[in-house]
Amino acid sequence: MTQMHVNLTRVEARLVRTPVSTPVRTSFGIMHDRPTLLVRVTDASGVQGYGEVWCNFPVCGAEHRAKLVETEIGPRIVGQEFSDPRTCYAAMDAKLHILRLQTGEPGPIAQAIAGVDIAIWDMVAKRAGLPLHRLLGARTNRIPAYASGINPTGVLDTVARARAAGHRNFKLKVGFGDQTDRDNVAALAADLRPGETFLLDANQGWSPDQAGDALRWIEAFGPRWIEEPMPVDTDIPAWDALKAATTVPIAGGENFLTRAEYDRVTDGKWLDFVQPDIAKWGGFSECLPVARNLVEAGLTYCPHSLGGGIALAASAHLLAAAGGPGLLECDVNENDFRDEVFALDLTEGWVTLSDKPGLGVNVAALERAFA
C-alpha cells in the first residue's frame, strides 16, 4: 500500500480558454470558447499528477471553480497524510460538507473535488510506473467509442469528419424544435453505413409530455439511446412511465451529485445507460465503484465527457477499468488544446490506451499552461 499513499505539498489550478471557430450548442446554452480547468498536484517526492474540473457553464464559473481548488481544497489537504486516494477523497468530501450547505454550491464544490481526485490518481499511477487503467484492474486497454457533440447545423458534415477520424457511432443533439429535430434525425439515420449506429441527446430539453411525444416518432429510426430526455430532477415515476412507453433505451446520470442517486438507478433500473462524469462528480474514487455496481446490476456504464484532454483520458481509463459494454464519449467539436493533451488512438470505432504511466497524456502541453 506504500505506493498508494498521498502526501501533497502543493495543489494548483490553471484555466485555459481555447478559441473556436464554431460555437458548441446545446438545448440550454452555447459555448463560444472551450474552457479547460486543469489541476496539478505535487507530492513529497516531487511526483506530479494532473486533473480536470468540469467548467463548461456558466461562462464565468470556470474562474470561480479555479479559486475553489486553490483556496478551499488545497489548504485542507496539503501536508496531510492519507493512506490512499480514496481516503483523501473522503477527507475532502467531509471537510467541505458545511461549505456546501453554507454556499448552496454542491455542484461546483463536487466538480472541484473531482478534478483534484483525478490528479491524485494520475500521480499515484505515475509513482507506481503503471498506466492508470492497469493500476485500477482493467483487463483490456481497448474500448469502444462514439462521436459526441454533433450540433443541429451541418450534421452530415460533422458526421463525415468524425467517420474519417475513425468513429462508427454518432450522437446528435436534439431539443431545438420539432421540425429541426425530425429533419436532423432522419438525415443522420439515412446516412449511416453498415455497422454504424446513432444516439440522441436532448440535454434535459423536454418536459415529460414533450419527451413522450418526441419518442413516439423517434422510435421508428432506432437510435441506440435517448439521453436526458427530461430534467434530471423529474420524479422517478415519470421516468418509469417514459421507459414503459417507449422501446428507445434511456440514458442519463451526468448531472447526479450523490452516490445515493446512482444507487437508486441501480436498484430501480429506470435508466438503461448510466453516465457519471468523472470531472463533474466523484473522480476515480467514487465513479469507479459506482460504475462497477452498475455493470454488476446489468446496466451499462458509459462515461459522460465534454471537456478537455484530461477529462477524456480519465474517462477512457475509468471505462476500461469498470468493464462492461459501455462506449467512450468523444467530443468531436473543435478543441485544439484537448487534442494536444490527449490524442485519441482511434480505429474503426475503438480507442486503444497507451502503456504510459498515469493518464498517458502530453505533460509538455500541460506544463506550458502552468508556466
MOCORTA-V36467 format. One record per helix or strand. SS is the DSSP state (hx for helix, st for strand). FROM is the first residue (numbers start at 1). TO is the last residue. If there is no record, write none. Layout:
# MOCORTA-V36467
ss = {SS/SS}
from = {FROM/FROM}
to = {TO/TO}
This chain:
# MOCORTA-V36467
ss = {hx/st/st/st/hx/st/hx/hx/hx/st/hx/st/hx/st/hx/st/st/hx/st/st/hx/st/hx/st/hx/st/hx/st/hx/st/st/st/hx}
from = {2/6/30/48/61/81/85/97/106/131/132/142/155/169/178/197/206/208/226/230/236/250/259/273/283/300/309/328/336/346/350/358/363}
to = {4/25/43/53/77/82/95/103/128/131/135/150/165/173/191/201/206/221/227/230/245/252/268/274/296/301/322/331/341/347/352/358/370}
